[in-house]
Amino acid sequence: MLSRWDGDARADLKAVVVLRDGQLAAQRYYNGNDAQSLHDIRSAGKSVTALLAGIAADRGRLRFDQPAARCLPGAGQALAGARVSDLLSMRSGLDADDENPQSPGNEDRLDEAADPVAFALSAPRREPPGTRYAYNSLTAYLAGLCVEGATGQPLDAFADAHLFAPLGIAHWRWQRDAGGHAKGQGNLSLRAGDFARIGQMALDDGRWQGREIVRADTLRAILAPRARIGAVDPYADEYGYMWYRKRLRVGAGEVPVVFASGNGGNKLYLVPSLRMVVAIQSSAYGRGYGQRRSQDILRALLGAAPTRADGTEKSR
């Protein structure tokens, strides 16, 4: 079934890896890529940042309900009253809009800043924190800095010690900004199979090969819906702590899906009812068809696994 995309003339699909019951069910690589290719998953890296915040919480370094300023030295009045949970759920209240080049917290301006930390902490308040979902990269960047401030380690070093190495992920790259901080808002490069490993760990309640990576209750808090976003996002119904949820129509029924998402069609789908993980890597950056194509691939895979309307698997 995955060979349907072999002849895609746009030549920017990279990989699809499918796990079922923790085992490799299918994999296909496209356009010169293979199992060893590192690929930038863009904003799907935000979901990894959320997992790292959870691991930090498990180790007693931070709490989701604590003031964000406690782990962000130099935070000013704009973040007064904001909690770590507000950063993780995109409800910081800051004036940051990635679609508006003139926004004080626009992601391109953040990337171009000589001192990104100072730039992020200088973003003004637009509304009280915790009141409105507004997706933006600056808020996720602050969440990454919060993990650094709470743990006393660079974000990528903490990730290597407590997430990547325990999962057996040895080859990865996380882009750093002008200040030397790994970008909690994205630009993490992984191999497709390792991307899928992260999804399998999340599907298995935070465990990998019998080892606890994230506590189950912490993971549930990360994945739990926090804001309804269907009115502003055609690909998702709800947002948790930098993870999305969607009831996806497949045939006559609906299948609940939890996922990480990045620009260009980078997706890490968890399908609990089918014990399935689907990792898709794509470089259709800034092109709307990338997201549509990834959803089409998921629909095709779900269609190949018969489900009831409630998302549970039919008996065979």
Secondary structure, 3 states (H helix, E strand, C coil): CHHHHCCCCCCCEEEEEEEECCEEEEEEECCCCCCCCCEECCCHHHHHHHHHHHHHHHCCCCCCCCEHHHHCCCCCHHHCCCEHHHHHCCCCCECCCCCCCCCCCCHHHHHHCCCHHHHHHCCCECCCCCCCCCCCHHHHHHHHHHHHHHHCCCHHHHHHHHHHCCCCCCCEEECECCCCCECCCCCEEECHHHHHHHHHHHHCCCEECCEECCCHHHHHHHHCCCEECCCCCCCCCEECCCCEEEEEEECCEEEEEEEEEECCCEEEEEEHHHCEEEEEEECCCCCHHHHHHHHHHHHHHHHCCCECCCCCECCC
